[in-house]
Amino acid sequence: MNQIQIIATIGPACSEPATLQSLIASGMSIARLNFSWGTHAGHRQFVHDVRAAAQAAGVQVPIIQDLSGPRVQQAAEHTFDSEVSVITDKDRADVHAMADLNLEYIALSFVKDADDINELRTLLQAAGSEAKIIAKIERQEAIAAIGEIIAAADGIMIARGDLGEAVSVETLPFVTQDILRRCNSAQTPAIVATQMLTSMIDSLQPSRADVSDIAHAVLDGATATMLSNETAVGTYPAQTVALMRRVVDEAQRHTTYTLNFF
């Protein structure tokens, strides 16, 4: 069985070549660029440095361009008009600015239905990009349309931070579990993201709750687990990846899922 993949967000804390090499050595499978912050020049440099570190290590490290979506423009207020595209002008500019780099994946924020995926695919084709599309599940409309979204997208990201604002907190684990079950049935890769190892942002010691959270994500059928602030701005990015690698590898020993990996 293939390994569960670990996605690490690249940011100021891990952007030095030596640190990127440590992330790869510790078990990072995929690098994520968060377009909610930073500049095009800065992200292009991250792409160059990640690829150089991967080449030095003799491995492939795909890159996800995670589009910021409407939240940046609307601050913390998630007010959506069902007739308006979730792909913002900023997203379009971000896609075009990176299209020549041939990034492997684009993550679309606040997807509501399959039409959003199809719209992004058209945009990518026009920009000359062959990137696969990851649909981020963060709103009630996406839960209602989850079947068509899974069918239209190349992968699913369960973004538990914003999704946790859209559903009651006590139901979030079961919504997550249901989405993972559906993804496994469709053989669609599924990422569990947000607050997976926040206890390690400023500490070398993970909380037992975080460790259990990661393990249960694997047992529920996650294809990949993702680190955000833990690696982007945390004090111990490589150690955090190494800890997650140990936990997901151990959890995978206790599951019978046959997963479709990126």
C-alpha positions, 0 to 999 in steps of 0.5 A: 500500500502506498504511503499517506502523503503529507502536504506542508505549507511553504512560508517564511519559517521553511523557505531556506534551501536547507530547511526545505531539504529537511522537510523533504527528508522528514517526509513532506510529499507535496508542497502547498503555496497559500495565495492568501498572502505573499507576492507573485515574485515570492511564490515563484521563488518558493517554486524554484527553491522547492524544485531545486531541493527535490532535485537535490534529494532525487525525488518529485515534490508536486506543488499545490497553488492554493487560491485565496478565493473570496474570503480575502476580499470580504474579510471574515464575512462569508457572504456568497451570492450563488450567481457570482463566481467564487473565482475572484479577479485576484484568483484569475491573476494568480493563476495567470501569474504562475501558469508558466511554471506548470504547477501540478495542482490548483486548489479552489476555495469555497467551491459550491458546485461542479460548475465552479470546478468546470469554470476553473478548468476552462480558465486553466486551459486558457492559461496553458496550465494542465494542473489538476484541480482540488476542490476545497470543501468549506461551505454548506452548498458544497456539502449538499453538492458533494457528489457532483463536486467529487465527480468533477474535481481531481481531488478534495480538500476538507478545509476544516477551519472554514468548514467548521464555521459552516457546520456545527462543531459537534457535527464536523467530525462526522461530516469529514468522515462522510466526505472521506467515505464518499471520496474513497468510494469514488477513488478520489484523493482526499486531503484533511486539512487545518489545525492538525498539529497546532500544538507543535507551532511553538513546541517540539511536543505534540498534544495527544489530541493532535496525534489522535486527530491525525490517526483518525483522519487516516483511519477514516480514509484520508489520502493526505494530511496537511500542515499549514501554519505549523510549517509556514510560520512554526518554530519546528517545521521539519520536526513537525513533518517528521512527527506527522510522518510517524503518526500517519505511517503507524495509523496506516498499519491499522487500516484496510483502506485501499486508497487512490493516491496523488 
